[in-house]
Amino acid sequence: MARIFILRIGHRVFRDSRVTTHVCLTARALGADGVIIADREDKVVESTIRDVTNRFGGPFDVQSGKPWKQAIREWRAIGGRIVHLTAYGLPLPKMLPEILDAKGDVLVIVGSEKMPGEIFKVADWNVSVTNQPMSEVAALAIFLDWFRQHREFEHEFSKAQVQIVPSRSGKKIQQLPPE
Ligand SMILES: C[S@@+](CC[C@H](N)C(=O)[O-])C[C@H]1O[C@@H](n2cnc3c(N)ncnc32)[C@H](O)[C@@H]1O
C-alpha cells in the first residue's frame, strides 16, 4: 500500500501546538504513516504523539524542524507525489481518481496560516475539500477518508500496549500482551 505522510507547514510553537497535535492524531488514527512538522522544532508535540503511539500502537513517525523545502526535495528524490490541501484547489471528488491512479507514496501538505505561493507550484495536485475555508484538521480527515476509501476502521496498529474496547456506554480499555 502507498505510504502517506503529512507535511505541516507554518506551525508556530505554543500558538499552533494544539492544532498541530490534532493534525498528527488525526493522521495517525486514519492510517497515515507519519507527520513532518516543518521549520520549527516542537519537542512537546513530538513527545505527545510518541506517547500516544507507544500506548495505542503504530508505527507512526513524527519529526519537527526540517525546512519545508528540504522535506519536499527528499520526498521527490524517493519518487513521491505531493498533494496540497487548499480551499483554492480542484475538488477532491474530481481529483481523487488521478491521485489513486498515480500509485506512489503521497505527501499531503496542510498549512496553518498563509501558505508560501511556491507550494501551489510544487504540488502535483492542489486539492480542495469544498471551496470554503475550513480547519486543516477537518480537511485532512476528509482527504484521508477518501484516499483510504473509507477503510480506516480496518487499519491495524501494531505493538499497542492498550486498546479501546468499543462500548455502548462507559469507557473500556484493555491491556494487551507485548507483541
Ligand atoms: C485554517 S486554513 C488557513 C489558510 C490561510 N488563510 C490561507 O489563505 O492560506 C489552514 C489550512 O487548512 C487547509 N484548508 C482550509 N480550507 C480548506 C479546504 N476547503 N480544502 C482543503 N484544505 C483546506 C489548508 O491546508 C490551509 O493551509
The ligand as an SDF file (V2000), in Angstrom:
LIG
                    3D

 27 29  0  0  0  0  0  0  0  0999 V2000
   -7.1940   27.4290    8.5170 C   0  0  0  0  0  0  0  0  0  0  0  0
   -6.5400   27.3770    6.9050 S   0  0  0  0  0  0  0  0  0  0  0  0
   -5.7690   28.9620    6.7060 C   0  0  0  0  0  0  0  0  0  0  0  0
   -5.4220   29.2860    5.2830 C   0  0  0  0  0  0  0  0  0  0  0  0
   -4.8830   30.7250    5.0610 C   0  0  0  0  0  0  0  0  0  0  0  0
   -5.8440   31.6900    5.4780 N   0  0  0  0  0  0  0  0  0  0  0  0
   -4.5040   30.9160    3.5960 C   0  0  0  0  0  0  0  0  0  0  0  0
   -5.1480   31.6770    2.9070 O   0  0  0  0  0  0  0  0  0  0  0  0
   -3.5370   30.2730    3.1460 O   0  0  0  0  0  0  0  0  0  0  0  0
   -5.1970   26.2810    7.1680 C   0  0  0  0  0  0  0  0  0  0  0  0
   -5.0800   25.1680    6.1900 C   0  0  0  0  0  0  0  0  0  0  0  0
   -6.2650   24.4260    6.1180 O   0  0  0  0  0  0  0  0  0  0  0  0
   -6.3620   23.7740    4.8580 C   0  0  0  0  0  0  0  0  0  0  0  0
   -7.6660   24.0960    4.2920 N   0  0  0  0  0  0  0  0  0  0  0  0
   -8.5110   25.0650    4.7050 C   0  0  0  0  0  0  0  0  0  0  0  0
   -9.6470   25.0490    3.9870 N   0  0  0  0  0  0  0  0  0  0  0  0
   -9.5290   24.0230    3.1080 C   0  0  0  0  0  0  0  0  0  0  0  0
  -10.3800   23.4770    2.1030 C   0  0  0  0  0  0  0  0  0  0  0  0
  -11.6040   23.9560    1.8860 N   0  0  0  0  0  0  0  0  0  0  0  0
   -9.9210   22.4430    1.3870 N   0  0  0  0  0  0  0  0  0  0  0  0
   -8.6990   21.9230    1.6050 C   0  0  0  0  0  0  0  0  0  0  0  0
   -7.8610   22.3930    2.5560 N   0  0  0  0  0  0  0  0  0  0  0  0
   -8.2600   23.4380    3.2840 C   0  0  0  0  0  0  0  0  0  0  0  0
   -5.1900   24.2790    4.0170 C   0  0  0  0  0  0  0  0  0  0  0  0
   -4.1480   23.3260    4.0340 O   0  0  0  0  0  0  0  0  0  0  0  0
   -4.7910   25.5680    4.7570 C   0  0  0  0  0  0  0  0  0  0  0  0
   -3.4390   25.8890    4.5490 O   0  0  0  0  0  0  0  0  0  0  0  0
  1  2  1  0
  2  3  1  0
  2 10  1  0
  3  4  1  0
  4  5  1  0
  5  6  1  0
  5  7  1  0
  7  8  2  0
  7  9  1  0
 10 11  1  0
 11 12  1  0
 11 26  1  0
 12 13  1  0
 13 14  1  0
 13 24  1  0
 14 15  1  0
 14 23  1  0
 15 16  2  0
 16 17  1  0
 17 18  1  0
 17 23  2  0
 18 19  1  0
 18 20  2  0
 20 21  1  0
 21 22  2  0
 22 23  1  0
 24 25  1  0
 24 26  1  0
 26 27  1  0
M  CHG  2   2   1   9  -1
M  END
$$$$
